[in-house]
Amino acid sequence: MAKYQVTKSIDVRGEVCPVPDVETKRALKGMKSGEILEVWIDYPMSKERIPESVKQMGHEVLEIEEVGKSEWKIYIKVK
């Protein structure tokens, strides 16, 4: 069973900064309060940068889940 009721998922694996950050911000802009965005990444710097920029936008990072060697899913709740 899924941990979160994911509203939208984006996969930016294979991309390097600033693409994952830009795509995450773009996805969040089209979402409503309470919805959850799942972001698939494999670029380590994005694991630090995306949560920082998301918090500055006023959203909540629910979890950063390691799903493989150098692969993560970031769950973001839209505020």
C-alpha positions, 0 to 999 in steps of 0.5 A: 500500500502506498504511503501517501495519496500521490496526486502527481508524480514527476520523474527527473532522473537523469537530469542535473541542476537546475532541471529537477528544481525547475520542473518541481517548481513548475509542477507545484504551481499547478497543484492545489492545497493538500495535494501531494507531489512525488518527485523521482531524482537521482542527482544527489545535489537535488536531494538538498536543493529541492527540499530547501526551495520547496520550504521557501515556497511554503510547502511541506516536505513529507519524506525523502525516501531512498529507493535505490543506489543514488535514487530518491523519491521526495514527497511534497505536500502543497500548502 
